[in-house]
Amino acid sequence: MTDFFATIRRRHSVRRYQADMAVETEKLHAILESAIAAPSAGDLQAYQIVVVRAAETRRKLADVTDHAFLAEAPVCLVFCTDAERSAQTFGERGRELFALQDTTIAAAYAQLAAVAGGLGSAWVGGFVTPDVAATLGLEAHLAPVAMLALGYAAELPEPTTRRRLDEIVVEHDA
């Protein structure tokens, strides 16, 4: 179990990548397998993952998101909700919440798998959804909600401070 906790402690947002070092197909496959192993409402997996390796597309994503490191990282994973898939089973709550939760849980699993595989990653959530969707030519029912830049780190950032547990956790024994 300590390996899992060590993986969590090693996760930092990497924004500089060794552009000449490709992510091995086996590692990428393991990361994607980890993502789809994530729990989801009703086991519907109401999301789609777009793997972007082409340098030109990564450059376009960097341009529309204003995150230059997306062009430098050899892989970008774009996690998109498929809200209608969830809505078919769970109605409006599925459409508005469960699909989003499913997608972000899958992205979090992928990010931890990348760290466990010796890769650096950075989560990108700051972007204009229609711009990313247009760049990727996504079908209308898919909405990008998170991206992960993946690659071998060119530098490791300093760990950031975290809030203390007593500032976040509240015990409720009613």
C-alpha positions in Angstrom: 0.0 0.0 0.0 2.9 2.4 0.5 3.5 2.4 -3.2 0.1 4.0 -3.8 0.7 6.7 -1.2 4.2 7.4 -2.6 2.6 7.8 -6.1 0.2 10.4 -4.7 3.0 12.3 -3.0 5.0 12.3 -6.3 2.2 13.8 -8.3 3.0 17.4 -9.2 2.0 19.5 -12.2 4.8 19.2 -14.7 4.9 22.0 -17.3 8.2 21.2 -19.0 8.7 18.0 -20.9 11.5 16.2 -22.8 9.9 16.7 -26.2 12.4 14.2 -27.8 11.2 11.3 -25.5 8.1 9.7 -26.7 5.6 8.0 -24.3 5.9 4.3 -24.9 2.8 2.6 -26.4 2.7 0.1 -23.5 2.7 2.9 -20.9 0.1 4.9 -22.7 -2.1 1.7 -22.9 -1.6 1.1 -19.2 -2.7 4.6 -18.4 -5.8 4.3 -20.5 -6.6 1.0 -19.0 -6.3 2.6 -15.6 -8.7 5.4 -16.6 -11.4 3.0 -17.8 -11.0 1.0 -14.6 -12.3 4.1 -12.6 -15.7 3.9 -11.0 -18.6 5.5 -12.9 -22.3 5.9 -12.2 -24.1 2.8 -13.2 -20.9 1.6 -14.8 -21.9 3.6 -17.9 -18.5 5.2 -18.4 -20.2 8.4 -19.7 -17.0 9.8 -21.3 -14.7 9.5 -24.2 -10.9 10.0 -24.1 -9.2 11.6 -27.1 -5.5 10.7 -27.4 -3.6 13.5 -29.2 -0.1 12.7 -30.3 0.2 14.8 -33.5 2.5 17.8 -32.8 0.3 20.1 -35.0 -2.8 19.3 -33.0 -1.1 19.7 -29.7 0.2 23.1 -30.9 -3.4 24.1 -31.8 -4.6 22.9 -28.3 -1.8 25.0 -26.7 -2.9 28.0 -28.7 -6.6 27.7 -27.9 -6.0 27.0 -24.2 -3.1 29.4 -23.6 -1.1 26.5 -22.1 2.1 26.3 -24.1 3.3 23.1 -22.4 0.6 21.2 -24.3 2.6 21.6 -27.4 5.8 20.4 -25.6 4.3 17.3 -24.0 4.4 14.3 -26.5 0.9 13.2 -25.5 -2.3 15.1 -24.5 -5.3 13.2 -23.3 -8.6 15.0 -23.6 -11.4 13.8 -21.4 -14.9 14.5 -22.7 -18.2 14.0 -21.1 -20.9 12.0 -22.9 -23.7 13.5 -20.9 -26.5 12.0 -22.9 -25.2 8.5 -22.2 -25.6 9.2 -18.5 -28.9 11.0 -19.0 -30.5 7.9 -20.6 -30.3 6.1 -17.3 -30.2 8.9 -14.7 -32.1 11.8 -16.3 -31.1 15.3 -15.6 -28.8 14.4 -12.6 -26.9 12.1 -14.9 -26.6 14.7 -17.6 -25.5 17.6 -15.2 -23.5 15.7 -12.6 -22.8 12.0 -13.1 -21.2 12.3 -16.5 -18.9 15.1 -15.2 -18.0 13.0 -12.2 -17.3 9.9 -14.4 -15.1 11.9 -16.7 -13.0 13.6 -14.0 -12.6 10.4 -12.0 -11.2 8.7 -15.1 -8.8 11.6 -15.7 -7.6 11.4 -12.1 -7.0 7.7 -12.4 -5.0 8.3 -15.6 -3.0 11.0 -13.9 -2.0 8.8 -11.0 -1.2 5.9 -13.4 1.1 8.3 -15.4 3.0 9.1 -12.2 3.2 5.4 -11.3 4.6 4.8 -14.7 7.4 7.4 -14.3 5.8 10.1 -16.4 5.1 13.7 -15.6 1.6 15.2 -16.1 -0.3 18.4 -15.8 -4.1 18.7 -15.5 -5.6 21.5 -17.7 -9.1 22.6 -17.0 -8.8 26.3 -18.0 -10.1 26.5 -21.6 -13.0 27.5 -23.7 -15.0 24.3 -24.4 -16.2 25.1 -27.9 -12.6 26.1 -29.0 -11.2 22.7 -27.9 -14.2 20.8 -29.3 -13.7 22.6 -32.7 -9.9 22.0 -32.7 -10.5 18.2 -32.2 -13.6 18.0 -34.4 -15.6 16.5 -31.6 -19.1 15.2 -32.1 -21.8 17.5 -30.7 -22.7 15.2 -27.8 -19.1 15.3 -26.4 -17.8 18.1 -24.2 -14.2 18.4 -23.2 -13.8 19.0 -19.5 -10.2 18.1 -18.7 -6.9 17.5 -20.4 -3.8 15.8 -19.3 -0.4 16.6 -20.7 1.8 13.5 -20.5 5.5 13.0 -21.0 8.9 12.7 -19.4 9.6 15.7 -17.1 12.3 18.1 -18.2 12.2 19.5 -14.7 10.4 18.6 -11.5 8.5 21.5 -9.8 8.9 22.1 -6.1 6.1 20.6 -4.0 3.4 23.0 -3.2 2.0 23.5 0.3 -1.3 21.9 1.1 -3.9 22.9 3.5 -3.9 21.1 6.8 -6.5 18.4 7.4 -8.2 20.4 10.2 -8.9 23.2 7.7 -10.7 20.9 5.3 -12.0 17.9 7.2 -15.0 18.2 9.5 -16.1 15.2 11.7 -19.8 14.7 11.9 -21.0 12.3 14.5 -24.8 12.9 14.6 
